[in-house]
Amino acid sequence: MTTHRGLSVTCKEVVELVTDYIEGRLSEQQRLDVEAHLSLCDPCIVYIEQMRQTIKTLGHVPLESLSDEAKTTLLDAFRTRTS
């Protein structure tokens, strides 16, 4: 069975791969598959752009601007996610 280029990756898979895609950590084949999907899926293009803007914006939040409570909450969330 032949899969149309761009249909070999689902929207759900794009969501799961978004960070690796934006950071350039996908294999060449995965990147091509995601980009083929994006050529056919406007909602996923919007999602990718929203993620890029979020990363760009949050990447500039000075650590000292966070309250102690916010730092603790974030650290706990990261610890829970990685365990």
HUKA-V12777 format. One record per helix or strand of 3 or more residues. SS is the DSSP state (2 for helix, 1 for strand). FROM is the first residue (numbers start at 1). LEN is the number of residues. If there is no record, write none. Layout:
# HUKA-V12777
ss:from:len
SS:FROM:LEN
SS:FROM:LEN
This chain:
# HUKA-V12777
ss:from:len
2:11:12
2:28:11
2:42:17
2:63:3
2:68:15
